Amino acid sequence: MSPAPSVRQTLAPIAERVAAPDVVPVPHVEGLTWRPLVAEDTPALFGLIAAVEEHDKHPYRTSLEETEEIFEGDWRDLPRDTLVGIDADGEPRAYASVDTRPGDTTVVRAFVQGAVHPQWRGRGVGRQVIAWSTGRARQLLAASGKELPARIAGYAQDDDELECRLFEAAGFTANRFYSNLRRDLSLPVPEVTLGEGLRVVPWSPELDEATRLAHNDAFRDHWGSEPATPESWVHGRSMFAPEWSVLVVDDSPAPSDGSPVEGSLPDGVAPAGSTGGGPVVAGYLLSGRYEQDWPVQGYSSGYTETLGVRRAYRGRKIAVALLSAGMAAYRASGIDFAELDVDTENPSGAHGLYASLGYEKTDGSRMYSIEL
């Protein structure tokens, strides 16, 4: 979906708006030497992140496989987009990573993440790391050449006061809030009967591209969402649980001309019928298995990573059918709870749906951003 012409006409050139520095100063901290991250840093970086999450009492733990994902993505320039501070013993004590997504069409975005070891806090390291990250993000946005609204974004737990203060001191504003919900799987799981032509099927690699197209359609009215490219769609799947992932497909014949079910579609969103001649994916639930979180939580859980229903198929109980199928799959594996995150301003009425199914809030997070 492209911004309305009037919106583009009011924007100054992106290079002017983002005010990217020619050079981003590297932090200057006595006892630390700075360089880009390399893949060989993965085990030590994993240890740094684990120390931070344990000290800050985060309700999750990042796995080694998730840490490896920091180094993935053909669109990334790791020597310029990452930074690590090494102490005299060769141990990483702080890091930063700035990432973009190749498919942005309405808002061009740069995401920042990083951490400082608890023993190295109180020395201005965090302020300098986020300053470096913000400067590099501005460079990436300017280099995109996309004359679109721009955003630098990062995430923090609601109760992580230190990280929230760092973002705010660096000029970020908390612009979006998310609730983590869980549902006790000892409760009955609803049985849902779908309309004619619709059926629940397991996720399969053969239907993954059709699922990506369904995702782009389902999320085109969600704040902050941008179309997933084939490359970005499969990125970040180290914890993906295909055995817990389900789809609702429509076996009805697609229009022979490939025309969309409803109206004209924005740029980057394929028609509902463009699935290579197979069934249309009307909705999907993709799950993750984060076993490393279970000891911290005190219970096992199946995590619903993404849930979406194509716009033309809403109001047909597809979301409930997907959630029920997902919960049944979790429970069949002996899992205690179903979990998911939801935007508190989700436009699809998701909060009411989750509450009706017995989901309850456990904790929350927020997205900080600089809008440019």
C-alpha beads as a LAMMPS data file, in Angstrom:
LAMMPS data file: protein, C-alpha beads

372 atoms
371 bonds

1 atom types
1 bond types

-500.0 500.0 xlo xhi
-500.0 500.0 ylo yhi
-500.0 500.0 zlo zhi

Masses

1 110.0

Atoms # bond

1 1 1 0.000 0.000 0.000
2 1 1 1.495 3.334 -1.025
3 1 1 0.984 6.531 0.971
4 1 1 -1.632 8.889 -0.377
5 1 1 -0.148 11.450 -2.799
6 1 1 -0.999 14.282 -0.410
7 1 1 1.064 12.629 2.317
8 1 1 4.107 12.308 0.062
9 1 1 3.794 15.908 -1.085
10 1 1 4.045 17.214 2.486
11 1 1 7.198 15.247 3.284
12 1 1 10.618 16.800 3.036
13 1 1 13.187 14.603 1.260
14 1 1 14.118 11.642 3.428
15 1 1 17.783 12.637 3.517
16 1 1 16.739 15.975 4.997
17 1 1 14.248 14.509 7.471
18 1 1 16.479 11.838 8.964
19 1 1 19.534 14.116 9.229
20 1 1 21.974 11.238 8.967
21 1 1 25.468 11.943 10.296
22 1 1 28.398 11.493 7.932
23 1 1 30.209 9.522 10.629
24 1 1 28.682 7.796 13.656
25 1 1 30.992 8.125 16.662
26 1 1 31.940 4.826 18.262
27 1 1 31.420 4.767 22.064
28 1 1 34.406 5.784 24.130
29 1 1 34.499 3.777 27.354
30 1 1 37.667 3.066 29.276
31 1 1 38.364 -0.667 29.266
32 1 1 36.343 -1.512 26.163
33 1 1 37.488 -1.893 22.579
34 1 1 34.852 -1.611 19.866
35 1 1 34.477 -3.489 16.579
36 1 1 31.706 -5.010 14.429
37 1 1 30.164 -8.311 15.449
38 1 1 31.170 -11.429 13.516
39 1 1 29.487 -14.828 13.434
40 1 1 32.238 -16.290 15.636
41 1 1 30.990 -14.016 18.437
42 1 1 27.693 -15.925 18.664
43 1 1 28.435 -18.076 21.758
44 1 1 29.897 -15.153 23.736
45 1 1 27.104 -12.827 22.622
46 1 1 24.578 -15.444 23.716
47 1 1 26.227 -15.407 27.153
48 1 1 26.041 -11.606 27.349
49 1 1 22.343 -11.561 26.436
50 1 1 21.607 -14.346 28.955
51 1 1 23.346 -12.418 31.744
52 1 1 21.307 -9.309 30.944
53 1 1 17.976 -11.152 30.782
54 1 1 18.611 -12.961 34.057
55 1 1 19.699 -9.799 35.881
56 1 1 16.791 -7.755 34.542
57 1 1 14.297 -10.539 35.331
58 1 1 12.877 -10.687 31.830
59 1 1 10.038 -13.206 31.422
60 1 1 11.888 -14.937 28.565
61 1 1 15.320 -16.160 27.566
62 1 1 16.956 -15.759 24.155
63 1 1 18.230 -19.054 22.758
64 1 1 21.538 -19.640 20.998
65 1 1 19.601 -20.175 17.770
66 1 1 17.870 -16.814 18.137
67 1 1 21.229 -15.167 18.761
68 1 1 22.497 -16.656 15.499
69 1 1 19.634 -14.885 13.699
70 1 1 21.253 -11.532 14.445
71 1 1 23.826 -12.467 11.790
72 1 1 21.300 -13.581 9.166
73 1 1 19.639 -11.689 6.331
74 1 1 21.100 -11.091 2.871
75 1 1 20.088 -7.426 3.104
76 1 1 22.277 -6.766 6.150
77 1 1 25.682 -5.081 6.220
78 1 1 27.018 -6.546 9.454
79 1 1 30.378 -4.723 9.456
80 1 1 28.475 -1.404 9.482
81 1 1 25.230 -2.383 11.250
82 1 1 26.626 -4.061 14.374
83 1 1 28.950 -3.119 17.202
84 1 1 30.403 -4.933 20.198
85 1 1 32.466 -3.670 23.142
86 1 1 35.190 -6.145 24.196
87 1 1 36.901 -6.002 27.594
88 1 1 40.552 -6.770 28.378
89 1 1 39.731 -10.478 28.772
90 1 1 38.170 -10.649 25.319
91 1 1 34.611 -10.857 26.654
92 1 1 31.749 -8.878 25.049
93 1 1 30.283 -6.431 27.552
94 1 1 27.940 -4.432 25.308
95 1 1 26.546 -4.742 21.814
96 1 1 24.289 -3.004 19.319
97 1 1 22.566 -4.115 16.135
98 1 1 20.557 -2.076 13.635
99 1 1 18.319 -3.868 11.146
100 1 1 15.998 -2.896 8.320
101 1 1 13.412 -4.821 6.291
102 1 1 13.597 -4.921 2.473
103 1 1 9.832 -4.896 1.865
104 1 1 8.815 -1.591 3.485
105 1 1 6.392 0.288 1.226
106 1 1 4.463 2.704 3.471
107 1 1 6.962 3.464 6.273
108 1 1 10.672 2.776 5.939
109 1 1 11.916 1.393 9.246
110 1 1 15.142 0.728 11.127
111 1 1 15.086 -1.405 14.273
112 1 1 17.628 -1.034 17.060
113 1 1 18.560 -3.560 19.716
114 1 1 21.392 -3.918 22.157
115 1 1 22.430 -4.567 25.730
116 1 1 25.043 -3.738 28.361
117 1 1 26.336 -6.298 30.844
118 1 1 25.101 -5.490 34.391
119 1 1 28.695 -5.146 35.648
120 1 1 29.357 -2.397 33.092
121 1 1 26.350 -0.244 33.797
122 1 1 26.516 3.178 35.382
123 1 1 29.433 4.261 33.162
124 1 1 27.479 5.811 30.305
125 1 1 27.840 2.746 28.089
126 1 1 24.112 2.381 27.434
127 1 1 23.705 6.030 26.427
128 1 1 26.593 5.814 23.980
129 1 1 25.411 2.493 22.531
130 1 1 21.913 3.797 21.828
131 1 1 23.383 7.010 20.390
132 1 1 25.486 4.924 17.991
133 1 1 22.462 2.794 17.087
134 1 1 20.303 5.844 16.391
135 1 1 22.993 7.432 14.235
136 1 1 23.469 4.269 12.209
137 1 1 19.685 3.905 11.853
138 1 1 19.525 7.421 10.410
139 1 1 22.207 6.498 7.890
140 1 1 20.298 3.390 6.811
141 1 1 17.046 5.300 6.414
142 1 1 18.736 7.973 4.312
143 1 1 20.461 5.335 2.185
144 1 1 17.150 3.580 1.478
145 1 1 16.228 6.355 -0.945
146 1 1 12.559 5.721 -0.137
147 1 1 10.601 8.962 0.000
148 1 1 8.310 7.643 2.723
149 1 1 7.627 8.392 6.370
150 1 1 10.483 6.919 8.390
151 1 1 10.755 5.288 11.799
152 1 1 13.541 4.229 14.158
153 1 1 12.121 1.660 16.581
154 1 1 13.124 -0.489 19.527
155 1 1 11.330 -2.604 22.117
156 1 1 11.374 -2.796 25.913
157 1 1 9.480 -4.649 28.615
158 1 1 7.015 -2.435 30.464
159 1 1 8.763 -3.095 33.780
160 1 1 12.321 -2.605 32.471
161 1 1 12.741 0.906 33.864
162 1 1 16.395 1.219 32.867
163 1 1 15.815 0.428 29.195
164 1 1 12.734 2.637 29.071
165 1 1 14.712 5.546 30.519
166 1 1 17.519 5.006 27.999
167 1 1 15.096 5.154 25.074
168 1 1 13.379 8.250 26.421
169 1 1 16.660 10.042 27.112
170 1 1 17.701 9.318 23.498
171 1 1 14.594 11.017 22.125
172 1 1 12.375 7.979 21.628
173 1 1 8.675 7.985 22.550
174 1 1 6.607 4.983 23.637
175 1 1 4.172 4.803 20.722
176 1 1 2.764 1.298 20.897
177 1 1 1.941 -1.106 23.706
178 1 1 1.575 -4.889 23.650
179 1 1 0.026 -7.394 26.043
180 1 1 1.328 -10.906 26.542
181 1 1 -1.646 -13.208 27.093
182 1 1 -1.884 -16.807 28.190
183 1 1 -4.663 -19.369 28.245
184 1 1 -4.882 -22.398 30.528
185 1 1 -5.068 -25.507 28.356
186 1 1 -6.733 -27.526 31.096
187 1 1 -9.899 -25.605 30.156
188 1 1 -12.099 -27.001 27.366
189 1 1 -11.050 -26.033 23.845
190 1 1 -13.964 -24.826 21.681
191 1 1 -15.011 -26.875 18.693
192 1 1 -15.653 -24.789 15.597
193 1 1 -17.519 -25.747 12.430
194 1 1 -16.430 -23.774 9.388
195 1 1 -18.528 -22.890 6.365
196 1 1 -18.630 -24.825 3.123
197 1 1 -15.309 -25.021 1.292
198 1 1 -13.226 -24.049 4.342
199 1 1 -11.095 -26.538 6.234
200 1 1 -8.299 -26.582 8.783
201 1 1 -5.074 -28.181 7.559
202 1 1 -1.566 -28.495 9.002
203 1 1 0.990 -25.934 7.856
204 1 1 3.249 -27.320 5.116
205 1 1 6.221 -25.945 3.180
206 1 1 4.188 -26.233 -0.016
207 1 1 1.646 -23.734 1.322
208 1 1 4.136 -21.352 2.916
209 1 1 4.254 -18.896 0.013
210 1 1 0.446 -18.807 -0.077
211 1 1 0.574 -18.172 3.677
212 1 1 2.929 -15.225 3.153
213 1 1 0.499 -13.712 0.648
214 1 1 -2.357 -14.230 3.115
215 1 1 -0.281 -12.537 5.820
216 1 1 0.388 -9.481 3.664
217 1 1 -3.331 -9.169 2.988
218 1 1 -4.386 -9.782 6.594
219 1 1 -1.998 -7.240 8.079
220 1 1 -2.257 -4.412 5.562
221 1 1 -4.632 -2.538 7.904
222 1 1 -2.467 -3.051 11.008
223 1 1 -0.376 -0.163 12.306
224 1 1 3.343 -0.674 11.759
225 1 1 2.976 -3.678 9.481
226 1 1 4.718 -3.811 6.124
227 1 1 4.568 -6.489 3.399
228 1 1 6.825 -9.472 4.051
229 1 1 9.129 -10.341 1.162
230 1 1 9.976 -14.003 0.508
231 1 1 13.342 -13.391 2.215
232 1 1 12.045 -11.609 5.312
233 1 1 9.122 -14.037 5.668
234 1 1 11.405 -16.988 6.438
235 1 1 13.847 -14.971 8.557
236 1 1 13.704 -15.510 12.324
237 1 1 12.258 -19.019 12.323
238 1 1 14.710 -20.734 14.650
239 1 1 11.926 -21.406 17.168
240 1 1 9.254 -22.165 14.553
241 1 1 7.045 -25.152 15.466
242 1 1 5.518 -26.511 12.246
243 1 1 3.757 -29.293 14.179
244 1 1 1.790 -26.617 16.059
245 1 1 1.039 -24.429 13.030
246 1 1 -2.250 -24.615 11.142
247 1 1 -4.002 -23.019 8.185
248 1 1 -7.562 -22.568 7.015
249 1 1 -7.801 -23.077 3.262
250 1 1 -10.618 -22.400 0.843
251 1 1 -11.057 -25.143 -1.712
252 1 1 -13.478 -23.068 -3.774
253 1 1 -12.134 -22.303 -7.251
254 1 1 -10.245 -19.026 -7.425
255 1 1 -11.313 -16.487 -10.077
256 1 1 -9.895 -17.632 -13.419
257 1 1 -8.430 -14.196 -14.098
258 1 1 -6.661 -14.099 -10.735
259 1 1 -8.681 -11.058 -9.664
260 1 1 -8.920 -10.349 -5.925
261 1 1 -11.942 -11.304 -3.883
262 1 1 -12.651 -7.713 -2.887
263 1 1 -11.772 -4.460 -4.622
264 1 1 -8.318 -3.434 -5.721
265 1 1 -5.323 -4.379 -3.633
266 1 1 -2.425 -2.113 -2.668
267 1 1 1.083 -2.538 -3.979
268 1 1 2.866 -5.638 -2.734
269 1 1 -0.289 -7.611 -1.834
270 1 1 -1.108 -10.502 -4.136
271 1 1 -4.690 -11.445 -5.063
272 1 1 -6.324 -14.125 -2.950
273 1 1 -6.294 -16.534 -5.861
274 1 1 -2.588 -16.262 -6.665
275 1 1 -1.446 -19.426 -4.907
276 1 1 0.025 -21.299 -7.823
277 1 1 -3.206 -23.124 -8.566
278 1 1 -3.606 -24.552 -5.040
279 1 1 -6.185 -23.688 -2.415
280 1 1 -6.418 -20.139 -1.125
281 1 1 -5.005 -19.720 2.395
282 1 1 -7.817 -17.818 4.087
283 1 1 -6.156 -17.705 7.524
284 1 1 -3.117 -19.010 9.362
285 1 1 -1.682 -19.567 12.829
286 1 1 2.088 -19.982 13.078
287 1 1 3.548 -21.200 16.367
288 1 1 6.867 -21.140 18.165
289 1 1 8.314 -23.507 20.762
290 1 1 10.417 -21.578 23.297
291 1 1 11.462 -24.288 25.702
292 1 1 14.207 -22.088 27.132
293 1 1 11.475 -19.828 28.555
294 1 1 9.645 -22.561 30.431
295 1 1 11.879 -22.725 33.546
296 1 1 11.619 -18.935 33.888
297 1 1 7.849 -18.966 33.450
298 1 1 7.276 -21.974 35.653
299 1 1 5.102 -23.684 33.044
300 1 1 5.294 -24.966 29.470
301 1 1 3.657 -23.033 26.661
302 1 1 2.885 -23.037 22.987
303 1 1 3.418 -19.574 21.547
304 1 1 1.224 -18.220 18.769
305 1 1 3.707 -16.159 16.762
306 1 1 1.319 -14.844 14.124
307 1 1 -2.416 -15.140 13.569
308 1 1 -4.110 -13.626 10.546
309 1 1 -7.246 -13.853 8.418
310 1 1 -7.585 -12.403 4.943
311 1 1 -9.861 -9.389 4.900
312 1 1 -12.370 -11.014 2.546
313 1 1 -12.761 -13.968 4.927
314 1 1 -13.325 -12.138 8.206
315 1 1 -16.497 -12.754 10.177
316 1 1 -16.533 -16.482 9.333
317 1 1 -15.108 -17.905 12.617
318 1 1 -11.745 -18.600 10.985
319 1 1 -9.700 -16.974 13.768
320 1 1 -11.517 -18.993 16.436
321 1 1 -11.031 -22.179 14.422
322 1 1 -7.307 -21.485 14.096
323 1 1 -6.859 -20.672 17.779
324 1 1 -8.793 -23.790 18.782
325 1 1 -6.716 -25.962 16.442
326 1 1 -3.522 -24.407 17.784
327 1 1 -4.580 -24.971 21.391
328 1 1 -5.513 -28.571 20.616
329 1 1 -2.063 -29.125 19.103
330 1 1 -0.336 -27.610 22.148
331 1 1 -2.415 -29.692 24.525
332 1 1 -1.761 -32.894 22.567
333 1 1 1.946 -32.282 23.237
334 1 1 1.320 -32.010 26.981
335 1 1 1.698 -28.211 27.079
336 1 1 0.243 -26.226 30.008
337 1 1 -0.637 -22.864 28.419
338 1 1 -1.216 -21.186 25.066
339 1 1 0.447 -17.767 24.781
340 1 1 0.485 -14.829 22.374
341 1 1 1.193 -11.108 22.139
342 1 1 -1.378 -8.586 20.965
343 1 1 -1.188 -4.910 20.094
344 1 1 -3.415 -3.085 22.583
345 1 1 -4.810 -1.037 19.680
346 1 1 -5.345 -3.983 17.331
347 1 1 -8.073 -2.886 14.882
348 1 1 -9.565 -6.338 14.327
349 1 1 -11.194 -6.771 17.751
350 1 1 -8.593 -9.343 18.755
351 1 1 -8.654 -8.424 22.455
352 1 1 -12.320 -9.292 22.776
353 1 1 -11.798 -12.541 20.903
354 1 1 -8.919 -13.634 23.112
355 1 1 -10.779 -12.718 26.300
356 1 1 -13.802 -14.735 25.164
357 1 1 -11.536 -17.765 24.749
358 1 1 -10.058 -17.441 28.241
359 1 1 -6.786 -15.595 27.540
360 1 1 -5.495 -13.402 30.380
361 1 1 -2.685 -10.838 30.506
362 1 1 0.594 -11.818 32.192
363 1 1 2.930 -8.946 31.256
364 1 1 3.469 -6.271 28.632
365 1 1 5.974 -4.555 26.399
366 1 1 6.184 -1.384 24.376
367 1 1 7.623 -0.084 21.162
368 1 1 9.698 3.100 21.375
369 1 1 10.181 5.068 18.203
370 1 1 11.430 8.243 16.597
371 1 1 9.044 9.214 13.796
372 1 1 10.729 11.046 10.940

Bonds

1 1 1 2
2 1 2 3
3 1 3 4
4 1 4 5
5 1 5 6
6 1 6 7
7 1 7 8
8 1 8 9
9 1 9 10
10 1 10 11
11 1 11 12
12 1 12 13
13 1 13 14
14 1 14 15
15 1 15 16
16 1 16 17
17 1 17 18
18 1 18 19
19 1 19 20
20 1 20 21
21 1 21 22
22 1 22 23
23 1 23 24
24 1 24 25
25 1 25 26
26 1 26 27
27 1 27 28
28 1 28 29
29 1 29 30
30 1 30 31
31 1 31 32
32 1 32 33
33 1 33 34
34 1 34 35
35 1 35 36
36 1 36 37
37 1 37 38
38 1 38 39
39 1 39 40
40 1 40 41
41 1 41 42
42 1 42 43
43 1 43 44
44 1 44 45
45 1 45 46
46 1 46 47
47 1 47 48
48 1 48 49
49 1 49 50
50 1 50 51
51 1 51 52
52 1 52 53
53 1 53 54
54 1 54 55
55 1 55 56
56 1 56 57
57 1 57 58
58 1 58 59
59 1 59 60
60 1 60 61
61 1 61 62
62 1 62 63
63 1 63 64
64 1 64 65
65 1 65 66
66 1 66 67
67 1 67 68
68 1 68 69
69 1 69 70
70 1 70 71
71 1 71 72
72 1 72 73
73 1 73 74
74 1 74 75
75 1 75 76
76 1 76 77
77 1 77 78
78 1 78 79
79 1 79 80
80 1 80 81
81 1 81 82
82 1 82 83
83 1 83 84
84 1 84 85
85 1 85 86
86 1 86 87
87 1 87 88
88 1 88 89
89 1 89 90
90 1 90 91
91 1 91 92
92 1 92 93
93 1 93 94
94 1 94 95
95 1 95 96
96 1 96 97
97 1 97 98
98 1 98 99
99 1 99 100
100 1 100 101
101 1 101 102
102 1 102 103
103 1 103 104
104 1 104 105
105 1 105 106
106 1 106 107
107 1 107 108
108 1 108 109
109 1 109 110
110 1 110 111
111 1 111 112
112 1 112 113
113 1 113 114
114 1 114 115
115 1 115 116
116 1 116 117
117 1 117 118
118 1 118 119
119 1 119 120
120 1 120 121
121 1 121 122
122 1 122 123
123 1 123 124
124 1 124 125
125 1 125 126
126 1 126 127
127 1 127 128
128 1 128 129
129 1 129 130
130 1 130 131
131 1 131 132
132 1 132 133
133 1 133 134
134 1 134 135
135 1 135 136
136 1 136 137
137 1 137 138
138 1 138 139
139 1 139 140
140 1 140 141
141 1 141 142
142 1 142 143
143 1 143 144
144 1 144 145
145 1 145 146
146 1 146 147
147 1 147 148
148 1 148 149
149 1 149 150
150 1 150 151
151 1 151 152
152 1 152 153
153 1 153 154
154 1 154 155
155 1 155 156
156 1 156 157
157 1 157 158
158 1 158 159
159 1 159 160
160 1 160 161
161 1 161 162
162 1 162 163
163 1 163 164
164 1 164 165
165 1 165 166
166 1 166 167
167 1 167 168
168 1 168 169
169 1 169 170
170 1 170 171
171 1 171 172
172 1 172 173
173 1 173 174
174 1 174 175
175 1 175 176
176 1 176 177
177 1 177 178
178 1 178 179
179 1 179 180
180 1 180 181
181 1 181 182
182 1 182 183
183 1 183 184
184 1 184 185
185 1 185 186
186 1 186 187
187 1 187 188
188 1 188 189
189 1 189 190
190 1 190 191
191 1 191 192
192 1 192 193
193 1 193 194
194 1 194 195
195 1 195 196
196 1 196 197
197 1 197 198
198 1 198 199
199 1 199 200
200 1 200 201
201 1 201 202
202 1 202 203
203 1 203 204
204 1 204 205
205 1 205 206
206 1 206 207
207 1 207 208
208 1 208 209
209 1 209 210
210 1 210 211
211 1 211 212
212 1 212 213
213 1 213 214
214 1 214 215
215 1 215 216
216 1 216 217
217 1 217 218
218 1 218 219
219 1 219 220
220 1 220 221
221 1 221 222
222 1 222 223
223 1 223 224
224 1 224 225
225 1 225 226
226 1 226 227
227 1 227 228
228 1 228 229
229 1 229 230
230 1 230 231
231 1 231 232
232 1 232 233
233 1 233 234
234 1 234 235
235 1 235 236
236 1 236 237
237 1 237 238
238 1 238 239
239 1 239 240
240 1 240 241
241 1 241 242
242 1 242 243
243 1 243 244
244 1 244 245
245 1 245 246
246 1 246 247
247 1 247 248
248 1 248 249
249 1 249 250
250 1 250 251
251 1 251 252
252 1 252 253
253 1 253 254
254 1 254 255
255 1 255 256
256 1 256 257
257 1 257 258
258 1 258 259
259 1 259 260
260 1 260 261
261 1 261 262
262 1 262 263
263 1 263 264
264 1 264 265
265 1 265 266
266 1 266 267
267 1 267 268
268 1 268 269
269 1 269 270
270 1 270 271
271 1 271 272
272 1 272 273
273 1 273 274
274 1 274 275
275 1 275 276
276 1 276 277
277 1 277 278
278 1 278 279
279 1 279 280
280 1 280 281
281 1 281 282
282 1 282 283
283 1 283 284
284 1 284 285
285 1 285 286
286 1 286 287
287 1 287 288
288 1 288 289
289 1 289 290
290 1 290 291
291 1 291 292
292 1 292 293
293 1 293 294
294 1 294 295
295 1 295 296
296 1 296 297
297 1 297 298
298 1 298 299
299 1 299 300
300 1 300 301
301 1 301 302
302 1 302 303
303 1 303 304
304 1 304 305
305 1 305 306
306 1 306 307
307 1 307 308
308 1 308 309
309 1 309 310
310 1 310 311
311 1 311 312
312 1 312 313
313 1 313 314
314 1 314 315
315 1 315 316
316 1 316 317
317 1 317 318
318 1 318 319
319 1 319 320
320 1 320 321
321 1 321 322
322 1 322 323
323 1 323 324
324 1 324 325
325 1 325 326
326 1 326 327
327 1 327 328
328 1 328 329
329 1 329 330
330 1 330 331
331 1 331 332
332 1 332 333
333 1 333 334
334 1 334 335
335 1 335 336
336 1 336 337
337 1 337 338
338 1 338 339
339 1 339 340
340 1 340 341
341 1 341 342
342 1 342 343
343 1 343 344
344 1 344 345
345 1 345 346
346 1 346 347
347 1 347 348
348 1 348 349
349 1 349 350
350 1 350 351
351 1 351 352
352 1 352 353
353 1 353 354
354 1 354 355
355 1 355 356
356 1 356 357
357 1 357 358
358 1 358 359
359 1 359 360
360 1 360 361
361 1 361 362
362 1 362 363
363 1 363 364
364 1 364 365
365 1 365 366
366 1 366 367
367 1 367 368
368 1 368 369
369 1 369 370
370 1 370 371
371 1 371 372
